[in-house]
Amino acid sequence: MAISPLSLPLPPQAFHFVLGGETRALVRPVRPADLPYFVSGYARLSSESRHLRFFSQASELSAKQLDFLTHPDHRSHEAWGALDLKDAEPIGIGVARYIAMPERPGIAEVALTVVDAYQRLGAGSLLHACLHLSASRQGYRRFYYDVLWENSGFLRYLKSLGGKVVGSEAEVANIEMPIYASSIEVPQRDGTAMRFARLMHDVMTAAPIDA
Ligand SMILES: CC(C)(COP(=O)(O)OP(=O)(O)OC[C@H]1O[C@@H](n2cnc3c(N)ncnc32)[C@H](O)[C@@H]1OP(=O)(O)O)[C@@H](O)C(=O)NCCC(=O)NCCS
């Protein structure tokens, strides 16, 4: 019998997390006042990462893009972000976002961005885990990803988590995977999936903070 999303415990609304053993981060959903982090984060993103995320190397985000990216409604559009707390002024680390696909009920499209200086520390997986936890509580069932074929590391990661290629355009792979409501739902067939399941558990057991 399917579990109602309403009966699932919620993830903490904000929490601290140590990335890569030393970077103390604040993790929470994105809010409109985060706009400066998006401006400076995009400026610190390499042209390669801009290309892989936005399929473009534009020198900056437009005012319209910034407005959209910083105004998730936390239901049909959710975004979790991480901030590095090492300095008095926090520094943007990365964001994971889902946006409902109106023409496909129960499915939401995902995009992830981690600033190059913070990549490979686990931030992308952590924010992705937050997204699974949030989306499952909103009743979504599957995530969809458009990923450039050249983004082989990320494609491998999604496949490890149960992602399947469901379509293909010239340069883009269309991937879908189930949305996991808890760590035990993650098919733990390799180290990547086991790390992801542990992160989901870590998020659910993190001490909530006011932030
Ligand atoms: C993809 C991205 C979000 C991953 O963030 P991250 O913080 O570096 O990810 P993590 O440290 O949590 O690692 C996640 C996994 O992805 C793998 N991975 C992702 N991109 C990779 C790449 N380009 N090369 C090798 N491995 C990659 C990592 O090896 C890791 O797998 P593991 O758990 O088996 O070690 C980040 O590299 C990024 O922003 N890239 C540019 C934008 C992009 O490609 N977005 C995805 C398309 S929307």
The ligand as an SDF file (V2000), in Angstrom:
LIG
                    3D

 48 50  0  0  0  0  0  0  0  0999 V2000
   27.1030   17.9120  -11.1180 C   0  0  0  0  0  0  0  0  0  0  0  0
   27.3960   18.6790   -9.8200 C   0  0  0  0  0  0  0  0  0  0  0  0
   26.1290   19.3590   -9.3610 C   0  0  0  0  0  0  0  0  0  0  0  0
   27.8610   17.6860   -8.7800 C   0  0  0  0  0  0  0  0  0  0  0  0
   28.0620   18.4030   -7.5780 O   0  0  0  0  0  0  0  0  0  0  0  0
   29.1960   17.9370   -6.5490 P   0  0  0  0  0  0  0  0  0  0  0  0
   29.0240   18.7030   -5.3100 O   0  0  0  0  0  0  0  0  0  0  0  0
   30.5020   17.9950   -7.2020 O   0  0  0  0  0  0  0  0  0  0  0  0
   28.7510   16.4300   -6.3620 O   0  0  0  0  0  0  0  0  0  0  0  0
   29.1960   15.4040   -5.2350 P   0  0  0  0  0  0  0  0  0  0  0  0
   30.5070   15.7790   -4.6440 O   0  0  0  0  0  0  0  0  0  0  0  0
   28.0410   15.2230   -4.3300 O   0  0  0  0  0  0  0  0  0  0  0  0
   29.3950   14.1130   -6.1130 O   0  0  0  0  0  0  0  0  0  0  0  0
   28.2800   13.4640   -6.6730 C   0  0  0  0  0  0  0  0  0  0  0  0
   28.6960   12.3720   -7.5900 C   0  0  0  0  0  0  0  0  0  0  0  0
   28.7170   12.8530   -8.9060 O   0  0  0  0  0  0  0  0  0  0  0  0
   29.9060   12.4630   -9.5710 C   0  0  0  0  0  0  0  0  0  0  0  0
   30.1540   13.4620  -10.6040 N   0  0  0  0  0  0  0  0  0  0  0  0
   29.3410   14.4790  -10.9460 C   0  0  0  0  0  0  0  0  0  0  0  0
   29.8620   15.1800  -11.9610 N   0  0  0  0  0  0  0  0  0  0  0  0
   31.0150   14.5920  -12.2380 C   0  0  0  0  0  0  0  0  0  0  0  0
   32.0190   14.8570  -13.1930 C   0  0  0  0  0  0  0  0  0  0  0  0
   31.9160   15.8840  -14.0490 N   0  0  0  0  0  0  0  0  0  0  0  0
   33.0940   14.0570  -13.2420 N   0  0  0  0  0  0  0  0  0  0  0  0
   33.2120   13.0270  -12.3790 C   0  0  0  0  0  0  0  0  0  0  0  0
   32.2720   12.7340  -11.4400 N   0  0  0  0  0  0  0  0  0  0  0  0
   31.2020   13.5130  -11.3840 C   0  0  0  0  0  0  0  0  0  0  0  0
   30.8840   12.4010   -8.4410 C   0  0  0  0  0  0  0  0  0  0  0  0
   31.9700   11.5880   -8.7540 O   0  0  0  0  0  0  0  0  0  0  0  0
   30.0630   11.8070   -7.2990 C   0  0  0  0  0  0  0  0  0  0  0  0
   29.9440   10.4180   -7.4080 O   0  0  0  0  0  0  0  0  0  0  0  0
   30.3480    9.4790   -6.1710 P   0  0  0  0  0  0  0  0  0  0  0  0
   29.3130    9.7140   -5.0990 O   0  0  0  0  0  0  0  0  0  0  0  0
   30.2920    8.1230   -6.7310 O   0  0  0  0  0  0  0  0  0  0  0  0
   31.7090    9.9210   -5.7510 O   0  0  0  0  0  0  0  0  0  0  0  0
   28.5160   19.7250  -10.0310 C   0  0  0  0  0  0  0  0  0  0  0  0
   29.6620   19.0800  -10.5090 O   0  0  0  0  0  0  0  0  0  0  0  0
   28.1260   20.8380  -10.9880 C   0  0  0  0  0  0  0  0  0  0  0  0
   27.5100   21.8210  -10.5990 O   0  0  0  0  0  0  0  0  0  0  0  0
   28.4980   20.7000  -12.2780 N   0  0  0  0  0  0  0  0  0  0  0  0
   28.1620   21.6960  -13.2800 C   0  0  0  0  0  0  0  0  0  0  0  0
   26.6690   21.7630  -13.5540 C   0  0  0  0  0  0  0  0  0  0  0  0
   26.1040   20.3930  -13.8740 C   0  0  0  0  0  0  0  0  0  0  0  0
   26.7160   19.5630  -14.5360 O   0  0  0  0  0  0  0  0  0  0  0  0
   24.8690   20.1530  -13.4030 N   0  0  0  0  0  0  0  0  0  0  0  0
   24.1840   18.8920  -13.6520 C   0  0  0  0  0  0  0  0  0  0  0  0
   23.2330   19.0060  -14.7820 C   0  0  0  0  0  0  0  0  0  0  0  0
   21.7680   19.8400  -14.2790 S   0  0  0  0  0  0  0  0  0  0  0  0
  1  2  1  0
  2  3  1  0
  2  4  1  0
  2 36  1  0
  4  5  1  0
  5  6  1  0
  6  7  2  0
  6  8  1  0
  6  9  1  0
  9 10  1  0
 10 11  2  0
 10 12  1  0
 10 13  1  0
 13 14  1  0
 14 15  1  0
 15 16  1  0
 15 30  1  0
 16 17  1  0
 17 18  1  0
 17 28  1  0
 18 19  1  0
 18 27  1  0
 19 20  2  0
 20 21  1  0
 21 22  1  0
 21 27  2  0
 22 23  1  0
 22 24  2  0
 24 25  1  0
 25 26  2  0
 26 27  1  0
 28 29  1  0
 28 30  1  0
 30 31  1  0
 31 32  1  0
 32 33  2  0
 32 34  1  0
 32 35  1  0
 36 37  1  0
 36 38  1  0
 38 39  2  0
 38 40  1  0
 40 41  1  0
 41 42  1  0
 42 43  1  0
 43 44  2  0
 43 45  1  0
 45 46  1  0
 46 47  1  0
 47 48  1  0
M  END
$$$$
